[in-house]
């Protein structure tokens, strides 16, 4: 046991043994050194902690209060040391994270599996919601880190990392819109049936900024808050959708969907990691953030590599 202080160590030993001499023997110190520590502590408290009796040292009422506090402090100190050692050895640790619904579906499970494959003692709490909700949870201390598309953070929250995200057109294989080699813009899709995310979602807001005529077209074929619904309906029809690579990684790899980046100037957004201002990143959280960043970069590089240069 590592003592929280030499005075506490000597005080506890004398209280247990009722004798300065016996306490000194157990601590491998001189009796004078132990007695000096007791006197020092009594001076700090401002009252005697022991009655000096012929038969030995007996705690006073003040001493009883102090010994309980000292032992509680020592237990807390030992527990803190054990937690620090657990994190150093990565035997244990916890990550409390909030992500978008679509990130919770594909990307995050892969990251969690990757971390736990090497560090099975790290546990996770995961909540999903839209960006505004995630940052509110973060500001309130309900989660320790949030990952979502960039937005203005509330007071007490700061952006700590960012990753570019390219918005693209999603179609079924063989769709004439994505079968050619020309560059695509939102305006090229206006005469197509569309499966779109709802107006309150970030990707839809991006589209409306890129092409204001979208708002004048009337309702799309389907409007939904569900990214999985967009993928499924587009894969089974001639409709088009608009998603980022993270949303369609598996379907593109399996050949169920085709994704082509939009060439519009406003088609690039950033996914960001947010934490509370002044938050100290624990070892387990640092591992998680490193794995998340690696996965996001891998997806981006894979999609950039697979895109054939298109002529205007």
N, C-alpha and C positions, 0 to 999 in steps of 0.2 A: 504494500500500500504506500503510495506517495503522499506524504503529509502536506496538507494545505498550508501549514506554517509550522515553524519549530515551536512556537509558544503553544499552539493548539496541541501539538504532538506531546509535549511535556505535560500539559494540563490534563489531557486524557489519560496518560500513563499514571500520573499520581492519583487521579480520581479512581482508577481501576484497582490500584494496588494499596492505596491508603498510606503510602510511604514514599518520601523523596528518594531515599536510598534504593529501595527496590525498583522504583521507576527508572532511576539512573542506570541500574544494572541491566534492565531490560532494553534500554535504549543505547547502551554502550557509551554513556556519557558520565561525567563526574556529577556527584551530588550537588556541588556548587553551581554547575552549569544549569542543571534542572531547576534548582531553587531560584536562580536568577531569572529564568524564563517565567516562572510562576509570579514572581514579584513584578516583573514587567507587565504581565497581563493584568494583574490586580491594579497596578497603577493606571493602566489604560481604562479599565472598567470603573475605577474609582471606589472600590469597596473590596474587602477581603473575600476570597473565593473559598478559603479553607479555614476551619477552626483547627489550630495547632494543639492537639491533645497529647497527653503522655503516651497514649496507645497508638498515635499516628495522626494522619491528616484526614479530616472529615469535611465534606462539602458543606458550605453554608447554604442558605436559601438562594442567595445570589449565585452561588456556585452551581446549584442544581439547574437553575435557569440557563446558565452559560454552558454547562456541559451538554445539555440537550441541543442547544443551538450549534455548538461546535460539532457534535456528532452528525447533526443534519447537514451541516455545511460540508463535512468530510464525505458523507455519502453522496451528496450532489456533485462534489468535486470528482470523486471516483467514477461516478456515472458519466460525467462529461468527458473525463479522460478515456473511458471505455468507448464512448461514441466517436471521439476523435480517432482513436486507434482503429475502430471498425471502418471508418471512412478511409483512413490511410491504407488499410489492408483491403478495402472495398468488400468487406464481408456483408455490410449492410448499408443502406441509404434509401432515401425516398425522394421521388420526383412528383411534384404536384403541378400539373400542366393543363392549360386550356387551349384547344385548337378548333378550327372550323369543322363543320360536320363532314365535309368532303375529305379533309386531312385525316380525320379520325377513322375514315373508312379504309384507306389504303396505306398512305405514307406512314402514319404514326404506328400502326401495328408492326410494320417492318422495322422501324427504328427501335421499338420496345423489344422485339425479338432479338435484334442485333445486340443491344445492350445486355439483355438477360442471358444471352448465350455465353458471354464471357464473364458476367458478374451476376449470377443468379440471385444474390441476396438483395439486389436493388429492386424496390417495389415502386409502383406507379399509381397515382390517382389521376384520372383523365376526365375532363369535362369538355363538352362541345357546345358551340353556339356561334352566333354571328360576331363580327369584329367588335361592334359596340358593346355587346354583352361581355365578351372576353376581357376587354380592357376595364370594364366596370368591376368584374370579379377580381381582377388583378389589383386595382386600386383599393378594393375593400379587404385585401388579404386572403381571399377565398382560394386563390391559386398563386403560385410563385413565378410562373412564366406563361406568356401567351404567344401564340404563333398565328398570325392572320395577315390579310392584305393591309397595306399601309393605310393609316388614318391618323388624325391628330390625337395624340394620347391625352388623357385627362391629367390634372395636377397630381404629382407624385408618381407618375409612370413615365418611363423613358424607353425609346427605341435603342436597342443595343447591337443588333445585327440586321442586315437586310439582304435579300436575294432577288434578283430580277426574275419576273414571271412574264412570259409572252402569251398574249391572248391569241387563240387560233380558231379556225373553222374546223368543225368536226362533222364528218359524213360517214355513211356506209361505204365500204369498198366499191369502186367502180362508179361512184357518183360523178356525173360530168363536170361538176364544179371543181372537184379536186383531182380529176384525172389528167388534166392538162399540165403544162409547165409554166403558165403565166402566173405572175404574182397576184395575190388576192387581197382585196380590200372589202370593208363592210358593204360598200355600195354595190359590189358585184353580187351580193347575196340577197339584195332587196326583193327580187322576184321569186325567191325560193320559199317553200313552206318552212317555217321555223319552229323549233322547240327551244324556248328561251327560259332563262332564269327570271324570277320575279323582279319587278322594278326596285324593290328594297335591297337587292343583293348587289355586292360590289361589282361583280363582272358585268351585270346589266347596266349599272351606272357608267362603267367604262364605255360600253357600246353606245349608249345614248350620247355621251360626250363626243365620241368619234364621228357618229353619223346621226345628226338631229332628225333626219327624215324617218328614222325608225319609229319615232313617237307618232308620226302621222299615218303610219300604215295600218293602224287598227290593231286588234288583238292578234298575236301569233297563233299558230296552230295549237300549241300547248304552252302554257306559262306555269312554272313550278318553282318551288324552293328546293327541289330535290335534284342534286347532280346525278345520282343513279338513274332517275327517271329520264333525264336528258339523254344519257348514254344509251339506255335501252330503246327509247323511241326512235332516236336517230339511227341506231344500228338496224332497226327493222323497217325502215321507210326511206323515202327520198328526201326527207327533211334535213335541215342543217341545224347545228348548234354551235355555240361559242364557249369554249372552255380553255383552261390552261393545261400544260402537260401533266402536272401532278394529278389532275382529275381523270386522265385517260391512259395512264401509263400501261396498265395491264391489257386493256382492250386493244391498244395500238400494237403492243408486243404480240398479242394473239392473232392479229389480223382482223379483228372484229370491227375496228373503226380506223378511219384515216384522219390525221390531224395535220393541218397546214397553217403555218403562222400568218397572221394578218400583217399586211405591209403598211397599215395606217400608222401615222406618227404617234397616236395616243394609245397604241395597243400594248404598250409595255407598262406593267405595274410592278410593285415590289411586295414580296411576302416578308414580314418583319418579325423579329423576336423582341418582345417587350418584357421588361422587368420593373419592379418598383425602384424608384430612385434610391440609391445608396444600398441596394440589396447586395449582400455578399454571396457569391455563387459557391455553393458547397461542391464537394468533389463529385458526388453522384450526379448533381445537376450539370456540372461541367462535362461529364462523360456523355450525358444525354444530349446536350446542346451540340457537342462535337459530332455525335452520330447523326443527329438531325441535319446539321449542315452538310455532312458528307452525302447523305441521301438526296438532299435537294440539289446539290451540285451535280451528282451523278445523273439525275433525271434530266436536268437542263442540258448537260453535255451530250447525253444520249440522243435527245431530240434534235439538238443542233447538228450533230454528226449525221443523223439519218435524213436530214432535209436536203433534197437535191436542189441546187441553185436554180431559181426560176427567173425567166426573162420577163420584162414588163410587157 
